[in-house]
Amino acid sequence: MPRFLSRLVVAGSAVVLTAGLITPSAAEAAARPSGRAGALTWAALGDSYTAGVIEATGDETEPHDGCARTTLSYPEVIRRDLGPLLDLRNASCGGATAKDVYQTKLTPLGRPLPPFGTDPDAPFPPVPPQIDTVSPDTDLITVGVGGNTLGFAEILKACIELGAGNLGKGTPCKDEYDASLPGRLDQLRGDYDQMLGALHAKAPFARLLTVGYPHLVPEDATRCRYGDLHQFATFTTGDLAWARTAILEPLNAVITQETAAHGDTFVDLYPSTAGHSVCDDDHWLDGVLTSIIPLRYALVHPNAKGQAHAAALVEDAILG
């Protein structure tokens, strides 16, 4: 029987652990390393959408290892909300792929990211696979990853450059990348399946939540202003519509399907972030830049509002 059941309740301003959590057996309790009494051991894994990275999500937390985890990222928001209930081990890292979660070492870049500068403490040594943070006694795992496996950063850069070369006309990025997407999605599917399998093998009693991606591009891509660095810079309108339907939505679909296949819980950020894309007035994601003066890069990442919204949904899933 799983050690973790999700029945946690909030009573007034105090969050309490209820009897919905099954008491460990004597053998399990003896084998479990000592930690904060009553706290659930939580491993937060993922890429920059989990880590925070950009200045619009606060200061960096310790250790300063180049992964750029920030104070307003959703794991840190939940840590503050749920207080002594959760013992957070945050291994998320900017630039991480699904393989970096379960298998490979990642050499992080820190912040700011090129081309807007180089972290003064760079170069950083490689960080271990994020699964090293998980142990057999881990109660809860959250993981938000997949965009880098598809090549988000590569495609974003190319679409901006191709759109500028085409003076905002046509679909030059679609023409360049569309044929490669089925293979990229197949790679993601295989890596995600192996990642979830490895996490379950490492922590057989843990409850596992996967976290999807929000609405980056509005349903009506004509809302985005060509050439606006606060939005998608020189992405063409046609390429933005293509990116939403051919990259972002299939990415979330693969995560949904693989999560269901492993019997885990998917935290879907997509529906509730409609109307809050990079190009909407009340945007929960920033575009290429958060601001020009002072120069603050974003490279299409959730800002503090977006991270707070993700925290609310993930927290709801934790509480059941």
C-alpha positions as CSV (number, residue, x, y, z in Angstrom):
1,M,0.0,0.0,0.0
2,P,1.5,3.4,-0.9
3,R,2.9,5.4,2.0
4,F,1.6,8.6,0.6
5,L,-2.1,9.5,0.3
6,S,-3.0,12.9,-0.8
7,R,-5.5,14.0,1.8
8,L,-4.0,17.1,3.3
9,V,-6.3,19.9,4.5
10,V,-6.0,23.5,5.4
11,A,-7.7,24.4,8.7
12,G,-7.9,28.2,9.1
13,S,-4.4,29.6,8.6
14,A,-2.7,26.5,9.8
15,V,-2.0,23.7,7.4
16,V,-2.2,20.3,9.1
17,L,-1.4,16.8,8.1
18,T,-4.5,14.6,8.5
19,A,-5.1,10.9,9.0
20,G,-5.4,10.6,5.3
21,L,-1.7,10.0,5.3
22,I,-1.0,6.3,6.0
23,T,1.3,5.8,8.9
24,P,4.5,4.0,7.9
25,S,5.1,0.5,9.1
26,A,7.6,0.1,11.9
27,A,10.1,-1.4,9.4
28,E,9.7,1.6,7.0
29,A,10.0,4.1,9.8
30,A,13.2,2.4,11.0
31,A,14.7,2.5,7.6
32,R,13.8,6.1,6.9
33,P,16.5,8.7,7.5
34,S,15.6,11.3,10.2
35,G,14.3,14.6,8.9
36,R,11.8,17.2,10.0
37,A,9.2,15.4,12.0
38,G,6.0,14.8,10.1
39,A,7.3,16.5,6.9
40,L,6.8,14.9,3.5
41,T,10.0,14.6,1.6
42,W,9.4,16.4,-1.8
43,A,11.8,16.3,-4.8
44,A,11.1,19.1,-7.2
45,L,12.5,18.3,-10.6
46,G,12.4,20.0,-14.0
47,D,13.7,22.7,-16.3
48,S,13.7,26.5,-16.2
49,Y,9.9,26.7,-16.1
50,T,10.2,25.0,-12.7
51,A,13.5,26.6,-11.6
52,G,12.4,30.1,-12.4
53,V,15.7,31.4,-13.8
54,I,14.7,34.8,-15.0
55,E,15.0,38.0,-13.0
56,A,11.2,38.4,-13.1
57,T,11.0,35.4,-10.7
58,G,13.2,36.8,-8.0
59,D,16.6,36.3,-6.6
60,E,18.6,33.1,-6.9
61,T,18.5,30.6,-4.1
62,E,21.4,28.7,-2.7
63,P,23.4,26.8,-3.8
64,H,24.5,29.0,-6.7
65,D,25.4,26.2,-9.0
66,G,24.3,27.7,-12.3
67,C,20.8,26.2,-12.3
68,A,19.3,29.6,-11.4
69,R,16.5,28.4,-9.0
70,T,14.7,31.5,-7.8
71,T,12.8,32.7,-4.8
72,L,9.5,33.2,-6.7
73,S,9.5,29.9,-8.6
74,Y,6.6,27.6,-7.8
75,P,8.5,25.1,-5.6
76,E,9.7,28.0,-3.4
77,V,6.2,29.5,-3.3
78,I,4.7,26.1,-2.2
79,R,7.5,25.7,0.3
80,R,6.4,28.9,2.0
81,D,2.7,28.2,1.7
82,L,2.8,24.7,3.2
83,G,5.6,25.4,5.6
84,P,6.5,22.4,7.9
85,L,4.5,19.9,5.9
86,L,7.1,19.6,3.1
87,D,10.8,19.0,3.2
88,L,11.8,20.3,-0.3
89,R,14.7,19.1,-2.2
90,N,14.8,21.3,-5.3
91,A,16.9,19.9,-8.1
92,S,15.3,21.7,-11.0
93,C,17.7,23.4,-13.4
94,G,17.5,25.8,-16.3
95,G,18.2,24.0,-19.6
96,A,17.3,20.5,-18.3
97,T,16.0,17.9,-20.7
98,A,14.1,14.7,-19.6
99,K,17.3,12.8,-19.9
100,D,19.0,15.3,-17.5
101,V,16.3,14.3,-15.0
102,Y,17.0,10.6,-15.0
103,Q,20.3,9.9,-16.7
104,T,22.8,12.6,-17.8
105,K,24.7,15.4,-16.2
106,L,23.9,19.0,-17.2
107,T,26.4,21.9,-17.4
108,P,24.2,24.8,-16.4
109,L,24.6,28.4,-17.7
110,G,23.4,30.4,-14.7
111,R,22.0,33.9,-15.4
112,P,21.8,36.1,-17.4
113,L,21.7,33.7,-20.3
114,P,23.4,34.4,-23.6
115,P,23.0,36.6,-25.7
116,F,22.2,39.0,-22.9
117,G,25.3,38.3,-20.9
118,T,27.2,35.6,-19.1
119,D,26.9,34.7,-15.4
120,P,29.9,36.2,-13.6
121,D,30.4,32.9,-11.8
122,A,30.4,30.8,-15.0
123,P,31.6,28.4,-16.1
124,F,29.8,26.0,-13.7
125,P,30.7,22.4,-13.2
126,P,28.2,19.8,-14.4
127,V,25.3,19.0,-12.0
128,P,24.3,15.4,-11.3
129,P,21.2,13.9,-12.9
130,Q,18.2,15.2,-10.9
131,I,17.1,11.7,-10.0
132,D,20.1,11.7,-7.5
133,T,17.9,13.9,-5.3
134,V,15.3,11.2,-5.1
135,S,15.7,8.4,-2.5
136,P,13.5,5.3,-1.6
137,D,11.9,7.3,1.2
138,T,10.8,10.2,-1.0
139,D,7.1,10.8,-0.5
140,L,6.4,13.3,-3.4
141,I,8.0,14.0,-6.7
142,T,7.0,16.8,-9.1
143,V,8.6,17.1,-12.5
144,G,8.1,19.7,-15.2
145,V,10.2,19.0,-18.2
146,G,10.1,18.3,-21.9
147,G,10.5,21.6,-23.8
148,N,14.2,21.4,-24.0
149,T,14.0,17.8,-25.3
150,L,12.0,19.3,-28.2
151,G,14.6,22.0,-28.7
152,F,12.6,25.0,-27.4
153,A,15.6,27.4,-27.2
154,E,16.9,26.4,-30.6
155,I,13.6,26.8,-32.3
156,L,12.9,30.2,-30.6
157,K,16.2,31.6,-31.8
158,A,15.7,30.3,-35.3
159,C,12.2,31.6,-35.6
160,I,13.2,35.1,-34.5
161,E,16.1,35.1,-37.1
162,L,14.0,33.6,-39.9
163,G,11.1,36.0,-39.2
164,A,13.5,38.9,-39.4
165,G,14.9,37.7,-42.7
166,N,11.4,37.3,-44.1
167,L,10.4,40.8,-42.8
168,G,7.5,39.2,-40.8
169,K,5.9,37.4,-43.7
170,G,5.0,33.8,-44.2
171,T,6.0,30.8,-42.1
172,P,9.8,30.4,-42.5
173,C,10.2,28.6,-39.2
174,K,7.5,26.1,-39.9
175,D,9.1,25.5,-43.3
176,E,12.4,24.8,-41.6
177,Y,11.3,22.7,-38.7
178,D,7.9,21.1,-39.4
179,A,9.4,17.9,-40.9
180,S,11.5,17.3,-37.8
181,L,8.8,17.6,-35.3
182,P,7.4,14.0,-35.4
183,G,10.9,12.7,-34.6
184,R,11.4,15.2,-31.8
185,L,8.0,14.2,-30.3
186,D,8.9,10.5,-30.6
187,Q,12.2,11.2,-28.8
188,L,10.3,13.1,-26.1
189,R,7.8,10.2,-25.7
190,G,10.6,7.7,-25.2
191,D,12.6,9.8,-22.8
192,Y,9.5,10.8,-20.7
193,D,8.5,7.1,-20.4
194,Q,12.0,6.1,-19.3
195,M,12.2,9.1,-16.9
196,L,8.9,8.2,-15.1
197,G,9.9,4.5,-15.0
198,A,13.3,5.4,-13.4
199,L,11.7,7.7,-10.9
200,H,9.2,5.1,-9.8
201,A,11.9,2.5,-9.5
202,K,14.0,4.9,-7.3
203,A,11.1,5.9,-5.1
204,P,8.4,3.1,-5.2
205,F,6.2,4.7,-2.6
206,A,6.3,8.2,-3.9
207,R,3.3,10.1,-5.4
208,L,4.4,11.6,-8.7
209,L,2.9,14.7,-10.3
210,T,3.9,15.9,-13.8
211,V,3.5,19.6,-14.6
212,G,2.7,20.7,-18.1
213,Y,3.4,24.0,-20.0
214,P,1.2,27.1,-20.0
215,H,-0.3,29.1,-22.9
216,L,2.7,30.8,-24.4
217,V,1.0,31.9,-27.6
218,P,-2.6,33.3,-27.7
219,E,-5.3,31.4,-29.6
220,D,-5.3,34.4,-32.0
221,A,-1.6,35.0,-32.9
222,T,-2.5,38.3,-34.6
223,R,-2.6,39.7,-31.0
224,C,1.2,39.5,-31.0
225,R,3.1,42.6,-32.3
226,Y,5.8,41.9,-34.8
227,G,9.1,43.3,-33.7
228,D,8.1,43.8,-30.0
229,L,10.9,42.5,-27.8
230,H,8.5,42.3,-24.9
231,Q,6.7,39.7,-26.9
232,F,8.1,37.3,-29.6
233,A,10.3,39.9,-31.3
234,T,10.4,39.0,-35.1
235,F,8.5,35.7,-35.0
236,T,6.0,35.9,-37.8
237,T,2.3,35.6,-37.1
238,G,2.1,32.4,-39.1
239,D,5.0,30.8,-37.2
240,L,3.4,31.7,-33.9
241,A,0.2,30.0,-34.8
242,W,2.2,27.0,-36.0
243,A,4.3,26.9,-32.8
244,R,1.2,26.8,-30.6
245,T,-0.6,23.9,-32.5
246,A,2.4,21.9,-33.7
247,I,4.8,22.3,-30.8
248,L,3.2,23.4,-27.5
249,E,-0.1,21.5,-27.7
250,P,1.5,18.2,-28.8
251,L,4.2,18.6,-26.1
252,N,1.4,18.8,-23.5
253,A,-0.4,15.9,-25.1
254,V,2.7,13.6,-24.9
255,I,3.2,14.5,-21.2
256,T,-0.5,13.8,-20.5
257,Q,-0.4,10.5,-22.3
258,E,2.8,9.3,-20.6
259,T,1.7,10.4,-17.2
260,A,-1.6,8.5,-17.6
261,A,0.3,5.4,-18.8
262,H,2.3,5.4,-15.6
263,G,-0.7,6.0,-13.4
264,D,0.5,9.4,-12.3
265,T,-1.2,12.8,-11.9
266,F,-0.9,15.5,-14.6
267,V,-1.1,19.1,-13.5
268,D,-2.4,20.9,-16.6
269,L,-1.5,24.6,-16.7
270,Y,-2.7,25.1,-20.3
271,P,-6.5,25.8,-20.0
272,S,-6.3,28.1,-17.0
273,T,-3.5,30.3,-18.6
274,A,-5.5,31.1,-21.7
275,G,-5.8,34.9,-21.8
276,H,-2.5,35.3,-20.0
277,S,0.0,34.5,-22.8
278,V,3.0,36.5,-23.7
279,C,0.9,38.7,-25.9
280,D,-2.0,39.4,-23.6
281,D,-2.3,42.5,-21.5
282,D,-2.4,40.5,-18.2
283,H,0.5,38.3,-19.3
284,W,1.8,35.6,-16.9
285,L,4.8,34.9,-19.2
286,D,7.3,37.5,-20.4
287,G,8.6,37.6,-24.0
288,V,12.1,37.9,-25.2
289,L,12.7,40.7,-22.7
290,T,10.9,41.6,-19.4
291,S,12.2,45.2,-19.8
292,I,14.5,47.2,-22.0
293,I,15.5,49.7,-19.4
294,P,16.9,48.2,-17.3
295,L,17.7,45.3,-19.6
296,R,16.1,42.2,-18.2
297,Y,15.9,39.2,-20.3
298,A,13.1,36.6,-20.2
299,L,13.4,34.4,-23.3
300,V,9.7,33.4,-23.0
301,H,9.4,32.2,-19.5
302,P,6.7,32.6,-16.7
303,N,7.0,35.7,-14.7
304,A,6.1,35.9,-11.0
305,K,2.4,35.8,-11.8
306,G,2.8,32.7,-13.9
307,Q,4.9,31.0,-11.2
308,A,2.3,31.9,-8.6
309,H,-0.4,30.4,-10.7
310,A,1.6,27.2,-11.3
311,A,2.1,27.0,-7.5
312,A,-1.6,27.3,-6.8
313,L,-2.4,24.4,-9.2
314,V,0.5,22.2,-8.1
315,E,-0.4,22.9,-4.4
316,D,-4.0,21.9,-5.1
317,A,-2.8,18.6,-6.6
318,I,-0.6,18.0,-3.6
319,L,-3.5,18.7,-1.2
320,G,-5.8,16.4,-3.2
